[in-house]
Amino acid sequence: MKKSRKRLLISSVAMLLVAMLALGTATFAWFTQNTTATADGLYAKTIKASTLKISKTDKAWTTHVAYGFGTAETQHIMYPASHAADGNWYNCVAAGETAYDKNAAAGTSVTPGASSDYVFAEQLNVKNDGDTGSVSSVAIAINYPASVSSYIRVALVPCDSAGTAKSGQTIENNTYAPSGDSNKQLTNATTESDTTVTASSSTSITVGTGTLAAGAAEYFNLYIWFEGQDSECYDTNAGQTLNGLTFTVTGTPAA
């Protein structure tokens, strides 16, 4: 009985290596065209056997998921972006070298995706692939490395299998940052908003109700980006890195 209740552990490892690049004496305030980051090695895998499995958008349930977002040899260049109140993502030009605020020019709309230069977007899905027996206390933990950029953002938005966000679930209320953080939201391409988006420091995201019956699955839209509207995203903070970001999925078999 004790063994049947023993906590199962799936470590879904999504390693994201990023390095902010400083380019000579050019302007590096956030949203300038020359502010970049590089990313590689984004993947997830299961390291212990259990009935819980993971997948990305392809719904290929497995113990290992490779997102294919750059490699150590060919790193993927990314630029800061921000999700606006109008529902779009934008890359803008900064007002100055020492501030993150956008200048008067209109921002450029950008599209998230698995190969985007602005916002990595995929799915991280969890399924109880067993024939019988439910798994309780199912959760996804975000494990940040010891040294991490303060303006990195991760969002896990509950959605259906087609990727449509569930009612009441938005990017803004499902955004996470190391130690918690906040940023001023854009209203649209031309206007900043007084609204503050709070990124939670929580590292445990409940999967559905927390219990998955045999054969049941829950889906999440996964977004990873550098938040340009974060007050720390400017010149002197360039050069930060994010090494070894991991997601760990855990669950306990029901009696």
N, C-alpha and C positions, 0 to 999 in steps of 0.2 A: 504493500500500500504506500509506504514511504517513497519507494522508488518511483511508483506511478505518479506521485505528486512532485517529484523532483523537478526543479525549474529547468526548462529547456532553453538553450541559448543558441540563437543564430546571430552571428556577427556579419552584418551586411556592410562591407567595407567600401566606402566611396572615397577614394583618395584623390584629393584635389590640390595640386601644387600650383601656387600662383606667386608671381614675383612682379611687383610694381617696378616699371622701368623709368629711370631718370634719363632724359635726353639732353645732355649739355646744359645750356642756360635758357632753354626755351621755357615758355609758360606752362606750369603744371597744375594750376588750380583745377579743381574737379570739372569735368565736362569740357576741358580743352581738348582739341583734336589730338594732342600729343601724349595724353595720359593713357597708359596702357597697362595691362596685366597679362600674364601668361598662365595657362592652365594645362595640365596633362594628367593622364592616369586615372581618370574618373571611372570607377567600377564598383560593383557590389558582389559579395560572395558569401556563401554559407560555410562555416567552418566546423559545425557540429550537426550530426544527423538529427532530424526531427520531422514532424509532419508539417511544420511551417516552411513555406517556400516563398520566394520573391520573384518579381518580374519587373520589366519596364513596359513601355507602351505596347510592345509586341505581344504581351501576355504569355510569353514563353516561360512557364513556371519552372524554376531551376534552383540550383544551389550556387550558381555563379552568374552574375550579370556584368557584361562589359559594355559600358556606354560609348566607348570609342571617341572620347573628347580629347584629342591630341595625344601625343606620346612624349616621352622624355627627349627624344631626338627632334621632334617637330612639335613644339609647344603651341598651344592655341592662344592667339592674342585676343584679349578682351578689353573693352572700354567701359567706363562707368555708365550706369543707366539708372532710371528711376521710374517707378510705377505711379502714374498720375490719377487724380480723382476721376478723370474722364474714362478710365479703364485702359488707356494706352500706355506703352512704355516709351520713354524719350531719352535721347542723348542730347545734351545742350552744350553751350559754350559758357565758361565761367566769366563772371564780371571782373575778376582780378586774380592775381597769383596767390594771394593769402586768404581767399574766401571761397566757400563752396557755392555761393549764390550765383544763379544764372544771370547773364547779361540780358539786355533788352531784346535780343534777337530770338526768333522762334526756334524751339528745339526741333530736332529731327526724330520722327517716329521710327522706332526700331521693333523688330519682330523677334521674340524669344524662340529658341529652338535648340535642337541637339547639336548644331554646329554654329550657333549664333556667335557673333563677335561681341555681344552685349549682355545677354541673359541666357544662361544654360537652362533649357527646359526639357524635361522628360517626365517619366512617372516612376514612382517607387511604390510597388504594390505588394501586399502581403496576403497569403492564402493558407488556410489549414487544408493541406492536401491529403489528409488522412481519410480513410473510409468510415471510421466511427470515432466518436469521442470528441468533445469540444476542447478548446484551449482557452484558458482565461488569462487575464492580466496581460493581454497582448499590447505591446507598446514599441514605438520607435524612439531610440535615444540618439541624440546628436552629440558626438564626441569631438570637441574642438581640440586642436593641438595646443601645446603650452604657449607658443608664440603665434598670435593670430591677428590679422588686420581688424581694427575696430569697425571698419565700415563694410566688412563682408556681410552678406545677408543670405539666409536660407529660408525658403518658404515651402511648407508641406500643406497643400490645400486639399482637404477631403473632396473627392469627386466620384462620378460614376465610371463605369468601365470605358466609356467613350471619351472621358476627360472633361466632362461638363461639371463644374463646381457644384457641390450640393447647396441647397437653399441656405442662405445666411453665411456661407463660407466664402471669404474673400482672401486675396493675397495679403491685404493689410492686417487682418486679424489672425493670420497664420504665419507671421514672419518672425524669425528668430535671429539673434545676434549674440556673439560672445559677451557674457556678463550683462546682457541687456543693453539696449541702446535706443535712440530715437532719431528721427529725421523730419525735416519740414517737407510736406508733400507738395508736389506740383499740382496745379488745378488743370492745366492743359499745356499745350506746346509753348504758349506765350506768357503764362502767368504762374507765379508762385502762390501757394496757399498758406494761410495761418494754421491750418490743420497739422497736428503733429502725429506722426505714425510711430507707435511704440513697438519695438521689436523685443519680444520676450526673451528672457535668459533661460527659460525652461529648456531642459534637454530631454524631456520625456513626453512624447506625443502619443496619446491613447489611440489605438487602432479601432475604429468603430465604437462599439459599446465597451470594448475591452475583452469581449468574448467572441471567438470565432468557432462556429459549429463546423463539423466535418464538411468539407467542400466549399465553405464560405470564404469570400475574399473581400478585402477593402482596398480602395484605390486612392492614390494621392498624386496630385500634380506637384512635381519637384522643380523648384526654381533656385538657381544660385547666381548671385551677381554682386558687383561692387556698387554700393548705394552712393550715387553722386550727390544726393541732397543731405548726406551725413556731414556734420560740421567738421569731422576729422579728415575729410577727403580733400586735401589740398597739398600744395607743393612740398612742404617740409615733412609730410608724412608719407611721401612716396617711397617706394622701395621696400614696403612691408611684404611679408609672405604668408601663405597659408599652406602648411604641409600636413598631409595625413588626416584630413577631415574624414570621419567615419560615421556610419549609421549602424546601430545595433538593434536588432529586433529580438524581443524576448517574449516568452509566454510560458504559462504553467498548465500542464495537462489536468483536466478535470478528473475527479475521483471516478 
